[in-house]
Amino acid sequence: MSVDIDAELGRLSHAFVTETLRSLDDGLDPTAIRQDVDQVVGRRTTLDPRTSVGLVVDLLWWLDTYGKDVAAKIKDAAAVRLQDLPPEQQRRLIEILDELAASEQHDGRRYQLRFFPYAMGLVVEQPQDAQPPVRDWIPSRVRRETEPK
């Protein structure tokens, strides 16, 4: 895949996460997701596309837990932005999500990664994966602690 497409997806995804985190204040307490993102990002100013796309999924998964109007608005805006990507970037985004899901150990996050393209209107077919009993967001630190050794 083109380095340019990956670089642009990484940049756009990272910018979306950063902008969204900056804008959260309408009754949402973003402390947990900010800590999670900070832990993943560290001091880096650019991220590889797999990392930044994973953060977008985590952020929207976290927002999904709230179910408030502001969360719905952000998710809708994200869907519009993703649907406006050029077709080759949409295809690459879906490839990255598939790669992330294939390597994900946590059932809940794997489901979110597989469901994401459908939820964002990038594909018409809903994934056939069984929905986990609990779909609440789980911080990456907790997911790592519960991974099989």
Secondary structure, DSSP 4 states (H G I P E B T S, - for coil): --HHHHHHHHHHHHHHHHHHHHH--SS---HHHHHHHHHHHTT-SS--HHHHHHHHHHHHHHHHHH--HHHHHHHHHHHHHHHTS-HHHHHHHHHHHHHHHHH---HHHHHHHHHHHHHTTS-SSPP-SPPPS------HHHHHHTS--
